[in-house]
Amino acid sequence: ELLFKQPESTHLGDCPICCIPLPLDLKKSSMYFCCSKVICRGCSHANQMREFEERLGGKCPFCREPTPATSEDSNKQRMKRIEMNDPVAMTQEGGIQYGKGNYCSAFDYFTKAAKLGEMEAHSKLSFLYNLGHGVEKDWEKQIYHLEEASIGGHPVARYILGYDEGHNGNKERAVKHWIIAATQ
């Protein structure tokens, strides 16, 4: 069964510069809105050191676009990426809308991103269906999105699936989910 196949990496993938798997701790990586790339702290730091030593202005380590000076510039870059159907930017905007309490807009952004294959968006949609934020509570859709995110390598979604399986008396399936989540 595809659900219990060990994914090759997490839903975050690898740093596009050094090709080392990105850490699950999001504080150890940076997202650049110019290209929607998540860069590990090591590559980001190396780029900053190079810029400092050569007295260069701040630029994205991946696409070399100048880093935005203000949050307004950052928002413009993110919206530009959304117009280009970038699922990572859509997921980020969905999170911002959710934080503002605009659940329907968050649902729309997460749905579009999930259709484009963004596993974090599937995970976020499962929470919306669980809580009934912006949508009717729907257990089946919650599980569907958790399964999609899990297949894509999302360890938190996998852990929640294990919890749900254990709660429903499926101890063997729960343990399988937890083992896979623990090894990601």
VEXBAGU-421813 format. One record per residue (C-alpha): x, y, z; residue in three letters; residue number from 0. Coordinates in Angstrom, 3 decimals. Layout:
<node px="X" py="Y" pz="Z" res="ALA" n="NUM"/>
...
***
This chain:
<node px="0.000" py="0.000" pz="0.000" res="GLU" n="0"/>
<node px="1.343" py="3.410" pz="-1.049" res="LEU" n="1"/>
<node px="0.420" py="4.941" pz="2.301" res="LEU" n="2"/>
<node px="2.932" py="2.772" pz="4.171" res="PHE" n="3"/>
<node px="5.824" py="3.181" pz="1.733" res="LYS" n="4"/>
<node px="8.733" py="5.089" pz="3.297" res="GLN" n="5"/>
<node px="9.101" py="8.423" pz="1.435" res="PRO" n="6"/>
<node px="12.560" py="9.256" pz="0.105" res="GLU" n="7"/>
<node px="12.634" py="12.553" pz="2.015" res="SER" n="8"/>
<node px="10.394" py="14.892" pz="3.945" res="THR" n="9"/>
<node px="7.867" py="17.168" pz="2.319" res="HIS" n="10"/>
<node px="10.448" py="19.979" pz="2.512" res="LEU" n="11"/>
<node px="12.885" py="18.258" pz="0.164" res="GLY" n="12"/>
<node px="16.525" py="19.278" pz="-0.160" res="ASP" n="13"/>
<node px="18.269" py="22.632" pz="-0.055" res="CYS" n="14"/>
<node px="18.470" py="23.664" pz="-3.739" res="PRO" n="15"/>
<node px="22.060" py="24.873" pz="-3.272" res="ILE" n="16"/>
<node px="23.884" py="22.177" pz="-1.263" res="CYS" n="17"/>
<node px="21.355" py="19.344" pz="-1.891" res="CYS" n="18"/>
<node px="21.344" py="18.326" pz="1.790" res="ILE" n="19"/>
<node px="17.878" py="17.459" pz="3.168" res="PRO" n="20"/>
<node px="16.210" py="20.483" pz="4.755" res="LEU" n="21"/>
<node px="15.693" py="20.221" pz="8.526" res="PRO" n="22"/>
<node px="12.178" py="19.809" pz="9.881" res="LEU" n="23"/>
<node px="12.891" py="22.650" pz="12.308" res="ASP" n="24"/>
<node px="11.856" py="25.620" pz="10.164" res="LEU" n="25"/>
<node px="14.059" py="27.912" pz="12.255" res="LYS" n="26"/>
<node px="17.050" py="26.224" pz="10.623" res="LYS" n="27"/>
<node px="16.112" py="27.327" pz="7.119" res="SER" n="28"/>
<node px="14.965" py="30.480" pz="5.347" res="SER" n="29"/>
<node px="12.341" py="31.012" pz="2.691" res="MET" n="30"/>
<node px="12.962" py="33.619" pz="0.030" res="TYR" n="31"/>
<node px="9.798" py="35.061" pz="-1.504" res="PHE" n="32"/>
<node px="11.520" py="36.123" pz="-4.723" res="CYS" n="33"/>
<node px="11.746" py="32.500" pz="-5.894" res="CYS" n="34"/>
<node px="9.847" py="30.670" pz="-3.095" res="SER" n="35"/>
<node px="12.914" py="28.570" pz="-2.361" res="LYS" n="36"/>
<node px="13.675" py="27.281" pz="1.104" res="VAL" n="37"/>
<node px="17.412" py="27.471" pz="1.738" res="ILE" n="38"/>
<node px="19.233" py="25.805" pz="4.637" res="CYS" n="39"/>
<node px="20.840" py="28.066" pz="7.242" res="ARG" n="40"/>
<node px="24.312" py="26.947" pz="6.194" res="GLY" n="41"/>
<node px="23.895" py="28.122" pz="2.610" res="CYS" n="42"/>
<node px="22.098" py="31.266" pz="3.719" res="SER" n="43"/>
<node px="24.901" py="32.056" pz="6.174" res="HIS" n="44"/>
<node px="27.610" py="31.350" pz="3.592" res="ALA" n="45"/>
<node px="25.869" py="33.745" pz="1.202" res="ASN" n="46"/>
<node px="25.657" py="36.440" pz="3.881" res="GLN" n="47"/>
<node px="29.356" py="36.026" pz="4.704" res="MET" n="48"/>
<node px="30.281" py="36.328" pz="1.019" res="ARG" n="49"/>
<node px="28.147" py="39.455" pz="0.668" res="GLU" n="50"/>
<node px="29.696" py="40.984" pz="3.794" res="PHE" n="51"/>
<node px="33.280" py="40.218" pz="2.763" res="GLU" n="52"/>
<node px="32.755" py="41.547" pz="-0.761" res="GLU" n="53"/>
<node px="30.640" py="44.500" pz="0.475" res="ARG" n="54"/>
<node px="27.677" py="43.469" pz="-1.648" res="LEU" n="55"/>
<node px="24.013" py="44.175" pz="-1.083" res="GLY" n="56"/>
<node px="21.756" py="41.392" pz="0.210" res="GLY" n="57"/>
<node px="20.527" py="38.993" pz="-2.439" res="LYS" n="58"/>
<node px="18.749" py="35.668" pz="-2.514" res="CYS" n="59"/>
<node px="21.335" py="32.854" pz="-2.462" res="PRO" n="60"/>
<node px="19.389" py="30.946" pz="-5.125" res="PHE" n="61"/>
<node px="18.101" py="33.407" pz="-7.740" res="CYS" n="62"/>
<node px="20.294" py="36.407" pz="-6.788" res="ARG" n="63"/>
<node px="17.336" py="38.809" pz="-6.670" res="GLU" n="64"/>
<node px="17.837" py="41.647" pz="-4.159" res="PRO" n="65"/>
<node px="16.250" py="40.846" pz="-0.800" res="THR" n="66"/>
<node px="13.240" py="43.047" pz="-0.049" res="PRO" n="67"/>
<node px="13.902" py="46.037" pz="2.181" res="ALA" n="68"/>
<node px="10.401" py="46.151" pz="3.670" res="THR" n="69"/>
<node px="7.595" py="43.751" pz="4.480" res="SER" n="70"/>
<node px="5.558" py="45.517" pz="1.792" res="GLU" n="71"/>
<node px="8.192" py="44.574" pz="-0.804" res="ASP" n="72"/>
<node px="8.142" py="41.015" pz="0.543" res="SER" n="73"/>
<node px="4.353" py="40.885" pz="0.191" res="ASN" n="74"/>
<node px="4.624" py="42.137" pz="-3.401" res="LYS" n="75"/>
<node px="7.119" py="39.390" pz="-4.224" res="GLN" n="76"/>
<node px="4.876" py="36.738" pz="-2.646" res="ARG" n="77"/>
<node px="1.815" py="37.987" pz="-4.562" res="MET" n="78"/>
<node px="3.844" py="37.966" pz="-7.783" res="LYS" n="79"/>
<node px="4.751" py="34.321" pz="-7.117" res="ARG" n="80"/>
<node px="1.078" py="33.522" pz="-6.409" res="ILE" n="81"/>
<node px="0.120" py="35.010" pz="-9.791" res="GLU" n="82"/>
<node px="2.648" py="32.584" pz="-11.302" res="MET" n="83"/>
<node px="0.812" py="29.654" pz="-9.597" res="ASN" n="84"/>
<node px="3.608" py="28.996" pz="-7.098" res="ASP" n="85"/>
<node px="2.210" py="26.495" pz="-4.555" res="PRO" n="86"/>
<node px="4.742" py="27.430" pz="-1.845" res="VAL" n="87"/>
<node px="3.772" py="31.108" pz="-2.044" res="ALA" n="88"/>
<node px="0.080" py="30.131" pz="-2.005" res="MET" n="89"/>
<node px="0.626" py="28.066" pz="1.144" res="THR" n="90"/>
<node px="2.451" py="30.974" pz="2.777" res="GLN" n="91"/>
<node px="-0.382" py="33.359" pz="1.900" res="GLU" n="92"/>
<node px="-2.927" py="30.844" pz="3.169" res="GLY" n="93"/>
<node px="-1.091" py="30.780" pz="6.490" res="GLY" n="94"/>
<node px="-1.109" py="34.575" pz="6.645" res="ILE" n="95"/>
<node px="-4.825" py="34.693" pz="5.891" res="GLN" n="96"/>
<node px="-5.483" py="32.022" pz="8.515" res="TYR" n="97"/>
<node px="-3.558" py="34.057" pz="11.076" res="GLY" n="98"/>
<node px="-5.790" py="37.038" pz="10.293" res="LYS" n="99"/>
<node px="-8.882" py="34.889" pz="10.869" res="GLY" n="100"/>
<node px="-9.827" py="34.917" pz="7.181" res="ASN" n="101"/>
<node px="-10.460" py="31.160" pz="7.042" res="TYR" n="102"/>
<node px="-12.307" py="31.098" pz="3.710" res="CYS" n="103"/>
<node px="-9.451" py="32.850" pz="1.937" res="SER" n="104"/>
<node px="-6.942" py="30.555" pz="3.660" res="ALA" n="105"/>
<node px="-8.962" py="27.552" pz="2.476" res="PHE" n="106"/>
<node px="-8.878" py="28.845" pz="-1.112" res="ASP" n="107"/>
<node px="-5.101" py="29.349" pz="-1.087" res="TYR" n="108"/>
<node px="-4.445" py="25.974" pz="0.551" res="PHE" n="109"/>
<node px="-6.766" py="24.213" pz="-1.905" res="THR" n="110"/>
<node px="-5.028" py="25.724" pz="-4.933" res="LYS" n="111"/>
<node px="-1.601" py="24.852" pz="-3.520" res="ALA" n="112"/>
<node px="-2.668" py="21.280" pz="-2.676" res="ALA" n="113"/>
<node px="-3.932" py="20.787" pz="-6.246" res="LYS" n="114"/>
<node px="-0.447" py="21.799" pz="-7.398" res="LEU" n="115"/>
<node px="1.124" py="19.151" pz="-5.144" res="GLY" n="116"/>
<node px="2.184" py="21.138" pz="-2.065" res="GLU" n="117"/>
<node px="2.199" py="18.707" pz="0.885" res="MET" n="118"/>
<node px="2.174" py="21.435" pz="3.537" res="GLU" n="119"/>
<node px="-1.078" py="22.711" pz="1.985" res="ALA" n="120"/>
<node px="-2.617" py="19.229" pz="2.315" res="HIS" n="121"/>
<node px="-1.619" py="19.216" pz="5.975" res="SER" n="122"/>
<node px="-3.133" py="22.669" pz="6.534" res="LYS" n="123"/>
<node px="-6.355" py="21.615" pz="4.782" res="LEU" n="124"/>
<node px="-6.654" py="18.662" pz="7.143" res="SER" n="125"/>
<node px="-6.586" py="21.073" pz="10.090" res="PHE" n="126"/>
<node px="-9.251" py="23.276" pz="8.483" res="LEU" n="127"/>
<node px="-11.512" py="20.257" pz="7.982" res="TYR" n="128"/>
<node px="-10.816" py="19.076" pz="11.526" res="ASN" n="129"/>
<node px="-11.643" py="22.443" pz="13.104" res="LEU" n="130"/>
<node px="-14.341" py="23.529" pz="10.673" res="GLY" n="131"/>
<node px="-12.538" py="26.778" pz="9.877" res="HIS" n="132"/>
<node px="-13.747" py="28.117" pz="6.533" res="GLY" n="133"/>
<node px="-15.386" py="24.772" pz="5.728" res="VAL" n="134"/>
<node px="-17.795" py="22.295" pz="7.276" res="GLU" n="135"/>
<node px="-16.128" py="19.785" pz="9.565" res="LYS" n="136"/>
<node px="-15.471" py="16.687" pz="7.487" res="ASP" n="137"/>
<node px="-13.580" py="13.736" pz="8.935" res="TRP" n="138"/>
<node px="-13.221" py="11.930" pz="5.592" res="GLU" n="139"/>
<node px="-11.692" py="14.968" pz="3.872" res="LYS" n="140"/>
<node px="-9.441" py="15.531" pz="6.877" res="GLN" n="141"/>
<node px="-8.119" py="11.964" pz="6.595" res="ILE" n="142"/>
<node px="-7.765" py="12.271" pz="2.803" res="TYR" n="143"/>
<node px="-5.537" py="15.338" pz="3.150" res="HIS" n="144"/>
<node px="-3.544" py="13.759" pz="5.987" res="LEU" n="145"/>
<node px="-2.933" py="10.698" pz="3.807" res="GLU" n="146"/>
<node px="-1.864" py="12.823" pz="0.828" res="GLU" n="147"/>
<node px="0.535" py="14.814" pz="3.015" res="ALA" n="148"/>
<node px="1.874" py="11.613" pz="4.592" res="SER" n="149"/>
<node px="2.534" py="9.993" pz="1.227" res="ILE" n="150"/>
<node px="4.385" py="13.176" pz="0.292" res="GLY" n="151"/>
<node px="6.653" py="12.882" pz="3.330" res="GLY" n="152"/>
<node px="4.977" py="15.158" pz="5.900" res="HIS" n="153"/>
<node px="5.940" py="13.651" pz="9.301" res="PRO" n="154"/>
<node px="3.415" py="15.610" pz="11.411" res="VAL" n="155"/>
<node px="0.557" py="14.505" pz="9.173" res="ALA" n="156"/>
<node px="1.875" py="10.945" pz="9.431" res="ARG" n="157"/>
<node px="1.976" py="11.185" pz="13.248" res="TYR" n="158"/>
<node px="-1.619" py="12.456" pz="13.352" res="ILE" n="159"/>
<node px="-2.725" py="9.588" pz="11.104" res="LEU" n="160"/>
<node px="-1.054" py="7.190" pz="13.537" res="GLY" n="161"/>
<node px="-2.868" py="8.804" pz="16.440" res="TYR" n="162"/>
<node px="-6.180" py="8.489" pz="14.603" res="ASP" n="163"/>
<node px="-5.517" py="4.837" pz="13.758" res="GLU" n="164"/>
<node px="-4.619" py="4.098" pz="17.385" res="GLY" n="165"/>
<node px="-7.725" py="5.892" pz="18.620" res="HIS" n="166"/>
<node px="-9.811" py="3.722" pz="16.285" res="ASN" n="167"/>
<node px="-8.223" py="0.518" pz="17.614" res="GLY" n="168"/>
<node px="-5.881" py="-0.102" pz="14.670" res="ASN" n="169"/>
<node px="-2.730" py="-0.401" pz="16.772" res="LYS" n="170"/>
<node px="-0.636" py="-2.114" pz="14.102" res="GLU" n="171"/>
<node px="-1.369" py="0.594" pz="11.519" res="ARG" n="172"/>
<node px="-0.746" py="3.288" pz="14.134" res="ALA" n="173"/>
<node px="2.692" py="1.891" pz="14.932" res="VAL" n="174"/>
<node px="3.567" py="1.710" pz="11.214" res="LYS" n="175"/>
<node px="2.680" py="5.392" pz="10.812" res="HIS" n="176"/>
<node px="4.702" py="6.387" pz="13.868" res="TRP" n="177"/>
<node px="7.762" py="4.414" pz="12.792" res="ILE" n="178"/>
<node px="7.714" py="6.050" pz="9.380" res="ILE" n="179"/>
<node px="7.206" py="9.502" pz="10.942" res="ALA" n="180"/>
<node px="10.075" py="8.933" pz="13.378" res="ALA" n="181"/>
<node px="12.502" py="8.003" pz="10.608" res="THR" n="182"/>
<node px="11.836" py="11.036" pz="8.433" res="GLN" n="183"/>
***
